[in-house]
Amino acid sequence: MNEKLLVRTQRLKQAKDEAEREAAQYRSHMEEEYQKSLTEVYMHTHLYINLICMFSKYFYSYILLL
C-alpha cells in the first residue's frame, strides 16, 4: 500500500512539474507576442506622426504661398 502511494505521489509531482514548465513556456511565448505587438504599434504610430508632420509642413508652406 505504501509503495502504491509513493508511486502515485511521484507521478503527481512529475505531472505538476511538467504543467508548470508548460505554463512558463506559454507565458514566455505570450509575453514575446505582446512585445512584438507593442513594437508594431509604436512603429506605426511613429510613422503616422511623421507623415502628419510632413504634410502639415507642406500644407503650411502652400498656404503661405497663396
C-alpha positions in Angstrom: 0.0 0.0 0.0 2.8 2.4 0.9 4.6 1.7 -2.4 1.5 2.5 -4.4 1.1 5.8 -2.6 4.7 6.6 -3.3 4.4 5.9 -7.0 1.2 7.9 -7.2 2.8 10.8 -5.4 5.8 10.7 -7.7 3.5 10.7 -10.8 1.6 13.6 -9.4 4.8 15.6 -8.8 6.0 14.8 -12.3 2.7 15.9 -13.8 2.8 19.1 -11.7 6.4 19.9 -12.7 5.5 19.3 -16.4 2.4 21.5 -16.1 4.5 24.3 -14.5 7.1 24.0 -17.3 4.4 24.3 -20.0 2.7 27.2 -18.3 6.1 29.0 -18.1 6.7 28.4 -21.8 3.2 29.6 -22.6 3.7 32.8 -20.5 7.0 33.4 -22.2 5.5 33.0 -25.6 2.6 35.3 -24.9 5.0 37.9 -23.5 7.1 37.7 -26.6 4.0 38.1 -28.8 2.8 41.1 -26.7 6.2 42.8 -27.0 6.1 42.3 -30.8 2.7 43.9 -31.0 3.8 46.8 -28.9 6.8 47.3 -31.3 4.5 47.2 -34.3 2.1 49.7 -32.7 5.0 52.0 -31.8 6.4 51.8 -35.3 3.1 52.6 -37.0 2.4 55.4 -34.6 5.8 56.9 -35.2 5.2 56.6 -39.0 1.8 58.3 -38.8 3.2 61.1 -36.7 6.0 61.7 -39.1 3.5 61.7 -42.0 1.3 64.2 -40.3 4.2 66.5 -39.5 5.4 66.3 -43.1 2.0 67.0 -44.6 1.4 69.8 -42.1 4.7 71.5 -43.1 3.9 71.3 -46.8 0.3 72.5 -46.3 1.6 75.4 -44.2 4.1 76.3 -46.9 1.4 76.1 -49.6 -0.8 78.4 -47.5 2.0 80.9 -47.2 2.4 81.0 -51.0 -1.2 81.9 -51.5 
